[in-house]
């Protein structure tokens, strides 16, 4: 038995060495036959020039060209806008390492943001200088990235999960919460679930374009099959009503609608949890609707009606004030970001004193 094991191990090592030699030989032949100009173009990825003129539009254009998610686009635009406003609407091409360090220090010391938020702001600034401006600045690599501490996750017990699910009064929202809990899907993955991705025969659900634009298969609990079939019958009634009313259909990923013009009207592409609204196109349910799962009871509705009226009045006042402020800031940002940078050496580090954190 020992000799047989040793012989098998030697055979596996020999096969592994032969495979490595074959891979090295193929890479050497490919490098020898590839022209030097083509090798340089392959190793260095040159991004196309931007068509937008405004700074935030340039960030959006570059993010969409690289096929990042919509959440990444929103986060990067938010942090670039905050970086510009922190330095009194100066163009980022005129600033350097001192301004970036001052902004990150203000976020960590005064705003007391978390480590993950700090890393997100730094990633947005690095993306702005490297991908949007095309600057290869050495000080970007020297900026330290904070390390997040490892913490124990908070896990609910079986009784706590059952209590949370029992508190949800809406049948559709309760099914959605049970589906997320039973399959392990994320919030947006469940909201964007389509009919064709639910496979009752295999007891599986295909998750399309999850985190990192990756697909995966999750198991469908047998206890949720009857409720999910009832939800599909309810969604099919809404789909038939849309066909009778002439609604344009549902949204398809990327440019699939141009390739298959009739796909938005197909039942397989319809949402499992559609949003019942009078739009020209049927949309999926939103996280705002899911956030209101646990609706208040009739006994507490009267006591909260007056406070909700006062809070709505205060929120409308704040919205009108912030709208005027955003309009003024957008005008200033447009005037600032449309003008080109005055410096001819973008890689320099500006020695001016950073703006004080007065916000």
Kinemage of the C-alpha trace (Angstrom):
@kinemage 1
@onewidth
@group {chain A} dominant
@subgroup {mainchain}
@vectorlist {calphas} color= white
{ca unk a 1} P 0.000 0.000 0.000
{ca unk a 2} L 2.819 2.426 0.862
{ca unk a 3} L 4.591 1.729 -2.432
{ca unk a 4} L 1.356 2.335 -4.330
{ca unk a 5} L 0.865 5.687 -2.572
{ca unk a 6} L 4.443 6.750 -3.259
{ca unk a 7} L 4.099 5.741 -6.904
{ca unk a 8} L 0.897 7.746 -7.277
{ca unk a 9} L 2.488 10.808 -5.668
{ca unk a 10} L 5.507 10.592 -7.979
{ca unk a 11} L 3.229 10.268 -10.997
{ca unk a 12} L 1.218 13.320 -9.966
{ca unk a 13} L 4.400 15.356 -9.450
{ca unk a 14} L 5.679 14.341 -12.881
{ca unk a 15} L 2.397 15.321 -14.522
{ca unk a 16} L 2.415 18.666 -12.713
{ca unk a 17} L 6.000 19.409 -13.803
{ca unk a 18} L 5.127 18.524 -17.404
{ca unk a 19} L 2.097 20.823 -17.311
{ca unk a 20} L 4.186 23.726 -15.962
{ca unk a 21} L 6.817 23.218 -18.658
{ca unk a 22} L 4.092 23.209 -21.310
{ca unk a 23} L 2.617 26.457 -20.031
{ca unk a 24} L 6.032 28.124 -19.926
{ca unk a 25} L 6.790 26.948 -23.468
{ca unk a 26} L 3.512 28.349 -24.809
{ca unk a 27} L 4.032 31.714 -23.111
{ca unk a 28} L 7.599 31.931 -24.475
{ca unk a 29} L 6.436 31.158 -28.011
{ca unk a 30} L 3.636 33.697 -27.761
{ca unk a 31} L 6.007 36.388 -26.479
{ca unk a 32} L 8.544 35.655 -29.228
{ca unk a 33} L 5.955 35.786 -32.018
{ca unk a 34} L 4.114 38.902 -30.764
{ca unk a 35} L 5.444 42.204 -32.208
{ca unk a 36} L 6.921 44.658 -29.638
{ca unk a 37} L 4.415 47.399 -30.510
{ca unk a 38} L 1.483 45.055 -29.958
{ca unk a 39} L 2.979 43.833 -26.694
{ca unk a 40} L 3.252 47.415 -25.442
{ca unk a 41} L -0.329 48.177 -26.412
{ca unk a 42} L -1.582 45.071 -24.650
{ca unk a 43} L 0.331 45.712 -21.427
{ca unk a 44} L -0.719 49.373 -21.166
{ca unk a 45} L -4.443 49.998 -21.405
{ca unk a 46} L -5.163 53.405 -22.889
{ca unk a 47} L -8.619 54.778 -22.122
{ca unk a 48} L -10.441 56.764 -24.812
{ca unk a 49} L -10.774 60.542 -24.453
{ca unk a 50} L -13.772 61.883 -22.583
{ca unk a 51} L -16.586 63.661 -24.390
{ca unk a 52} L -18.155 65.388 -21.398
{ca unk a 53} L -17.035 68.849 -20.300
{ca unk a 54} L -18.231 68.998 -16.696
{ca unk a 55} L -16.245 67.245 -14.025
{ca unk a 56} L -19.014 65.094 -12.554
{ca unk a 57} L -20.213 64.118 -16.018
{ca unk a 58} L -16.679 62.994 -16.822
{ca unk a 59} L -16.657 60.807 -13.720
{ca unk a 60} L -19.982 59.251 -14.718
{ca unk a 61} L -18.804 58.672 -18.277
{ca unk a 62} L -15.628 56.918 -17.170
{ca unk a 63} L -17.440 54.779 -14.594
{ca unk a 64} L -19.974 53.648 -17.187
{ca unk a 65} L -17.245 52.946 -19.740
{ca unk a 66} L -15.549 50.615 -17.249
{ca unk a 67} L -18.923 48.932 -16.522
{ca unk a 68} L -18.957 49.649 -12.809
{ca unk a 69} L -22.205 49.284 -10.893
{ca unk a 70} L -24.667 52.123 -10.415
{ca unk a 71} L -23.908 52.145 -6.669
{ca unk a 72} L -20.220 52.682 -7.391
{ca unk a 73} L -21.080 55.532 -9.734
{ca unk a 74} L -23.244 57.221 -7.132
{ca unk a 75} L -20.588 56.820 -4.432
{ca unk a 76} L -17.748 58.158 -6.613
{ca unk a 77} L -19.773 61.157 -7.749
{ca unk a 78} L -20.685 61.919 -4.141
{ca unk a 79} L -17.095 61.869 -2.916
{ca unk a 80} L -15.724 63.867 -5.851
{ca unk a 81} L -18.377 66.514 -5.230
{ca unk a 82} L -17.514 66.577 -1.515
{ca unk a 83} L -13.786 66.859 -2.320
{ca unk a 84} L -14.369 69.853 -4.603
{ca unk a 85} L -16.683 71.589 -2.137
{ca unk a 86} L -14.258 71.054 0.729
{ca unk a 87} L -11.618 73.083 -1.115
{ca unk a 88} L -13.962 75.934 -2.098
{ca unk a 89} L -14.771 74.740 -5.613
{ca unk a 90} L -11.174 74.441 -6.774
{ca unk a 91} L -10.570 72.159 -9.724
{ca unk a 92} L -8.986 68.841 -8.629
{ca unk a 93} L -6.341 69.102 -11.354
{ca unk a 94} L -4.951 72.152 -9.528
{ca unk a 95} L -4.579 70.265 -6.246
{ca unk a 96} L -2.141 67.666 -5.030
{ca unk a 97} L -1.215 65.396 -2.156
{ca unk a 98} L -1.609 68.055 0.537
{ca unk a 99} L -5.221 68.741 -0.416
{ca unk a 100} L -6.065 65.040 -0.605
{ca unk a 101} L -4.491 64.388 2.802
{ca unk a 102} L -6.343 67.373 4.292
{ca unk a 103} L -9.682 66.118 2.992
{ca unk a 104} L -9.124 62.563 4.229
{ca unk a 105} L -7.892 63.816 7.611
{ca unk a 106} L -10.997 65.985 7.975
{ca unk a 107} L -13.213 63.000 7.216
{ca unk a 108} L -11.451 60.809 9.778
{ca unk a 109} L -10.903 63.376 12.561
{ca unk a 110} L -13.967 65.617 12.450
{ca unk a 111} L -16.579 63.653 10.545
{ca unk a 112} L -15.502 60.437 12.338
{ca unk a 113} L -16.392 58.214 9.397
{ca unk a 114} L -15.888 54.459 9.456
{ca unk a 115} L -12.879 52.725 7.966
{ca unk a 116} L -14.860 51.362 5.015
{ca unk a 117} L -16.221 54.835 4.235
{ca unk a 118} L -12.699 56.258 4.458
{ca unk a 119} L -11.432 53.683 1.982
{ca unk a 120} L -14.346 54.396 -0.338
{ca unk a 121} L -13.562 58.136 -0.386
{ca unk a 122} L -9.897 57.413 -1.094
{ca unk a 123} L -10.818 55.019 -3.905
{ca unk a 124} L -13.024 57.699 -5.479
{ca unk a 125} L -10.191 60.254 -5.428
{ca unk a 126} L -7.692 57.746 -6.840
{ca unk a 127} L -10.183 56.884 -9.592
{ca unk a 128} L -10.596 60.604 -10.373
{ca unk a 129} L -6.882 61.234 -10.852
{ca unk a 130} L -5.925 57.962 -12.547
{ca unk a 131} L -8.942 57.062 -14.700
{ca unk a 132} L -10.558 60.439 -15.384
{ca unk a 133} L -7.546 62.761 -15.570
{ca unk a 134} L -5.058 60.083 -16.619
{ca unk a 135} L -2.428 61.275 -14.133
{ca unk a 136} L 0.234 58.787 -13.054
{ca unk a 137} L 1.085 60.459 -9.760
{ca unk a 138} L 3.591 58.797 -7.408
{ca unk a 139} L 2.031 60.269 -4.281
{ca unk a 140} L -1.231 58.405 -4.878
{ca unk a 141} L 0.448 55.118 -3.998
{ca unk a 142} L 1.969 56.679 -0.886
{ca unk a 143} L -1.376 57.567 0.683
{ca unk a 144} L -2.101 55.060 3.413
{ca unk a 145} L -5.267 53.004 3.387
{ca unk a 146} L -6.772 52.360 6.822
{ca unk a 147} L -7.298 48.750 7.792
{ca unk a 148} L -10.734 47.710 9.046
{ca unk a 149} L -10.752 45.747 12.315
{ca unk a 150} L -12.229 42.269 12.271
{ca unk a 151} L -15.418 42.097 14.304
{ca unk a 152} L -17.848 39.332 15.110
{ca unk a 153} L -21.077 39.437 13.099
{ca unk a 154} L -24.447 39.914 14.768
{ca unk a 155} L -26.547 36.804 14.100
{ca unk a 156} L -30.221 36.559 15.023
{ca unk a 157} L -31.509 33.448 16.686
{ca unk a 158} L -34.269 31.287 15.217
{ca unk a 159} L -36.866 32.804 17.537
{ca unk a 160} L -35.799 36.369 16.727
{ca unk a 161} L -36.025 35.715 12.991
{ca unk a 162} L -39.482 34.198 13.430
{ca unk a 163} L -40.590 37.235 15.470
{ca unk a 164} L -39.371 39.624 12.762
{ca unk a 165} L -41.182 37.692 10.040
{ca unk a 166} L -44.383 37.535 12.100
{ca unk a 167} L -44.345 41.325 12.510
{ca unk a 168} L -44.586 41.858 8.743
{ca unk a 169} L -48.265 42.324 7.916
{ca unk a 170} L -48.098 42.460 4.116
{ca unk a 171} L -48.187 38.997 2.522
{ca unk a 172} L -45.998 40.018 -0.397
{ca unk a 173} L -43.419 41.733 1.804
{ca unk a 174} L -43.334 38.773 4.169
{ca unk a 175} L -42.728 36.410 1.261
{ca unk a 176} L -39.932 38.667 0.061
{ca unk a 177} L -38.290 38.691 3.506
{ca unk a 178} L -38.602 34.907 3.816
{ca unk a 179} L -37.107 34.514 0.335
{ca unk a 180} L -34.098 36.631 1.268
{ca unk a 181} L -33.643 34.721 4.515
{ca unk a 182} L -34.112 31.278 2.981
{ca unk a 183} L -31.959 31.736 -0.122
{ca unk a 184} L -29.307 34.198 1.079
{ca unk a 185} L -29.971 36.695 -1.701
{ca unk a 186} L -29.178 40.367 -1.232
{ca unk a 187} L -31.811 43.087 -1.266
{ca unk a 188} L -31.335 44.279 -4.844
{ca unk a 189} L -30.901 40.715 -6.092
{ca unk a 190} L -34.344 39.839 -4.759
{ca unk a 191} L -35.941 43.006 -6.108
{ca unk a 192} L -34.537 42.385 -9.591
{ca unk a 193} L -35.575 38.733 -9.678
{ca unk a 194} L -37.276 37.740 -12.946
{ca unk a 195} L -39.747 34.966 -13.698
{ca unk a 196} L -37.404 32.986 -15.940
{ca unk a 197} L -34.802 32.719 -13.158
{ca unk a 198} L -37.130 30.810 -10.801
{ca unk a 199} L -36.838 27.071 -11.512
{ca unk a 200} L -39.327 25.007 -9.519
{ca unk a 201} L -38.241 21.705 -11.084
{ca unk a 202} L -34.685 22.093 -9.843
{ca unk a 203} L -35.718 23.921 -6.646
{ca unk a 204} L -33.240 26.652 -7.515
{ca unk a 205} L -33.097 30.365 -8.265
{ca unk a 206} L -30.560 31.845 -10.688
{ca unk a 207} L -29.212 35.182 -9.432
{ca unk a 208} L -28.196 37.374 -12.367
{ca unk a 209} L -25.556 40.105 -12.074
{ca unk a 210} L -25.096 39.980 -8.330
{ca unk a 211} L -22.292 41.667 -6.475
{ca unk a 212} L -19.370 42.086 -8.838
{ca unk a 213} L -21.686 41.398 -11.828
{ca unk a 214} L -21.447 37.655 -11.125
{ca unk a 215} L -24.148 35.014 -11.566
{ca unk a 216} L -24.801 32.234 -9.095
{ca unk a 217} L -27.417 29.608 -8.225
{ca unk a 218} L -29.121 29.445 -4.822
{ca unk a 219} L -31.439 26.767 -3.456
{ca unk a 220} L -35.182 27.446 -3.251
{ca unk a 221} L -36.738 26.295 0.055
{ca unk a 222} L -39.641 23.895 -0.434
{ca unk a 223} L -41.711 25.751 2.193
{ca unk a 224} L -41.781 28.869 0.012
{ca unk a 225} L -42.905 27.171 -3.208
{ca unk a 226} L -46.694 27.586 -2.716
{ca unk a 227} L -46.408 31.242 -1.687
{ca unk a 228} L -44.006 31.988 -4.549
{ca unk a 229} L -46.332 30.335 -7.069
{ca unk a 230} L -49.197 32.476 -5.760
{ca unk a 231} L -47.002 35.568 -6.158
{ca unk a 232} L -46.244 34.563 -9.750
{ca unk a 233} L -49.962 34.208 -10.483
{ca unk a 234} L -50.493 37.693 -9.061
{ca unk a 235} L -47.622 39.065 -11.136
{ca unk a 236} L -49.004 37.357 -14.269
{ca unk a 237} L -52.313 39.161 -13.816
{ca unk a 238} L -50.406 42.437 -13.692
{ca unk a 239} L -48.422 41.403 -16.783
{ca unk a 240} L -51.630 40.632 -18.695
{ca unk a 241} L -53.050 43.988 -17.636
{ca unk a 242} L -49.907 45.705 -18.931
{ca unk a 243} L -50.264 43.965 -22.273
{ca unk a 244} L -53.896 45.099 -22.495
{ca unk a 245} L -53.003 48.676 -21.523
{ca unk a 246} L -50.106 48.848 -23.978
{ca unk a 247} L -47.339 49.478 -21.425
{ca unk a 248} L -43.893 49.370 -22.998
{ca unk a 249} L -42.688 46.379 -20.970
{ca unk a 250} L -39.800 45.924 -18.574
{ca unk a 251} L -36.221 47.115 -18.612
{ca unk a 252} L -33.596 44.746 -19.988
{ca unk a 253} L -29.885 44.660 -19.122
{ca unk a 254} L -27.415 46.473 -21.369
{ca unk a 255} L -28.495 46.662 -25.044
{ca unk a 256} L -30.468 43.426 -25.069
{ca unk a 257} L -33.637 45.261 -26.058
{ca unk a 258} L -32.133 46.231 -29.420
{ca unk a 259} L -31.112 42.634 -30.102
{ca unk a 260} L -34.457 41.148 -29.026
{ca unk a 261} L -37.147 43.839 -29.504
{ca unk a 262} L -39.976 41.624 -28.242
{ca unk a 263} L -38.169 40.445 -25.115
{ca unk a 264} L -39.468 43.299 -22.855
{ca unk a 265} L -43.028 42.050 -23.462
{ca unk a 266} L -42.249 38.385 -22.712
{ca unk a 267} L -43.544 36.780 -19.531
{ca unk a 268} L -40.173 35.254 -18.700
{ca unk a 269} L -38.505 38.680 -18.393
{ca unk a 270} L -41.222 40.072 -16.118
{ca unk a 271} L -40.450 40.886 -12.483
{ca unk a 272} L -41.389 38.470 -9.716
{ca unk a 273} L -42.034 41.480 -7.449
{ca unk a 274} L -43.219 44.234 -9.829
{ca unk a 275} L -43.910 47.766 -8.727
{ca unk a 276} L -47.593 48.654 -9.185
{ca unk a 277} L -47.385 52.183 -10.600
{ca unk a 278} L -48.731 54.077 -13.562
{ca unk a 279} L -45.459 54.392 -15.448
{ca unk a 280} L -44.863 53.947 -19.148
{ca unk a 281} L -42.547 51.030 -18.325
{ca unk a 282} L -43.047 48.420 -15.607
{ca unk a 283} L -40.334 48.744 -12.942
{ca unk a 284} L -39.233 46.388 -10.204
{ca unk a 285} L -40.002 47.055 -6.576
{ca unk a 286} L -37.760 49.614 -4.861
{ca unk a 287} L -35.915 49.365 -1.521
{ca unk a 288} L -38.085 52.240 -0.228
{ca unk a 289} L -41.177 50.089 -0.467
{ca unk a 290} L -39.437 47.171 1.195
{ca unk a 291} L -38.227 49.392 4.032
{ca unk a 292} L -41.858 49.956 5.052
{ca unk a 293} L -42.551 46.261 5.574
{ca unk a 294} L -43.644 46.436 9.208
{ca unk a 295} L -46.626 48.770 8.853
{ca unk a 296} L -48.053 50.320 12.076
{ca unk a 297} L -51.297 48.950 13.447
{ca unk a 298} L -54.601 50.825 13.454
{ca unk a 299} L -54.297 51.635 17.178
{ca unk a 300} L -51.047 53.533 16.695
{ca unk a 301} L -52.037 55.260 13.462
{ca unk a 302} L -53.991 58.026 15.219
{ca unk a 303} L -51.176 58.848 17.645
{ca unk a 304} L -48.555 59.043 14.900
{ca unk a 305} L -50.642 61.013 12.416
{ca unk a 306} L -49.962 64.417 14.014
{ca unk a 307} L -46.241 63.769 14.428
{ca unk a 308} L -45.962 62.577 10.829
{ca unk a 309} L -47.672 65.751 9.639
{ca unk a 310} L -45.216 67.895 11.584
{ca unk a 311} L -42.242 65.889 10.346
{ca unk a 312} L -43.474 66.102 6.744
{ca unk a 313} L -43.758 69.881 7.077
{ca unk a 314} L -40.228 70.103 8.470
{ca unk a 315} L -38.873 67.799 5.770
{ca unk a 316} L -40.519 69.840 3.015
{ca unk a 317} L -38.960 72.987 4.455
{ca unk a 318} L -35.549 71.341 4.585
{ca unk a 319} L -35.998 70.011 1.044
{ca unk a 320} L -36.803 73.441 -0.329
{ca unk a 321} L -33.817 74.964 1.486
{ca unk a 322} L -31.430 72.230 0.339
{ca unk a 323} L -32.788 72.519 -3.214
{ca unk a 324} L -31.859 76.196 -3.336
{ca unk a 325} L -28.476 75.401 -1.828
{ca unk a 326} L -27.850 72.635 -4.376
{ca unk a 327} L -28.810 74.970 -7.206
{ca unk a 328} L -26.319 77.578 -6.070
{ca unk a 329} L -23.615 74.958 -5.515
{ca unk a 330} L -24.287 73.414 -8.937
{ca unk a 331} L -23.841 76.823 -10.600
{ca unk a 332} L -20.569 77.384 -8.768
{ca unk a 333} L -19.399 73.860 -9.512
{ca unk a 334} L -20.255 74.256 -13.197
{ca unk a 335} L -18.325 77.514 -13.418
{ca unk a 336} L -15.348 76.023 -11.636
{ca unk a 337} L -15.168 72.615 -13.259
{ca unk a 338} L -15.690 73.826 -16.829
{ca unk a 339} L -12.534 75.903 -16.824
{ca unk a 340} L -9.313 74.010 -17.560
{ca unk a 341} L -6.572 73.571 -15.014
{ca unk a 342} L -4.018 76.390 -14.966
{ca unk a 343} L -1.057 74.253 -14.043
{ca unk a 344} L 1.077 72.629 -16.725
{ca unk a 345} L 2.503 69.978 -14.397
{ca unk a 346} L -0.356 67.986 -12.965
{ca unk a 347} L 1.889 65.748 -10.916
{ca unk a 348} L 3.130 68.530 -8.660
{ca unk a 349} L 2.058 68.771 -5.056
{ca unk a 350} L 0.456 72.136 -4.328
{ca unk a 351} L 2.120 73.897 -1.408
{ca unk a 352} L -0.810 76.135 -0.582
{ca unk a 353} L -2.397 75.845 2.819
{ca unk a 354} L -5.496 73.626 2.701
{ca unk a 355} L -8.868 75.134 3.304
{ca unk a 356} L -10.007 74.828 6.889
{ca unk a 357} L -12.831 72.451 7.639
{ca unk a 358} L -15.627 74.865 8.209
{ca unk a 359} L -18.416 72.489 7.360
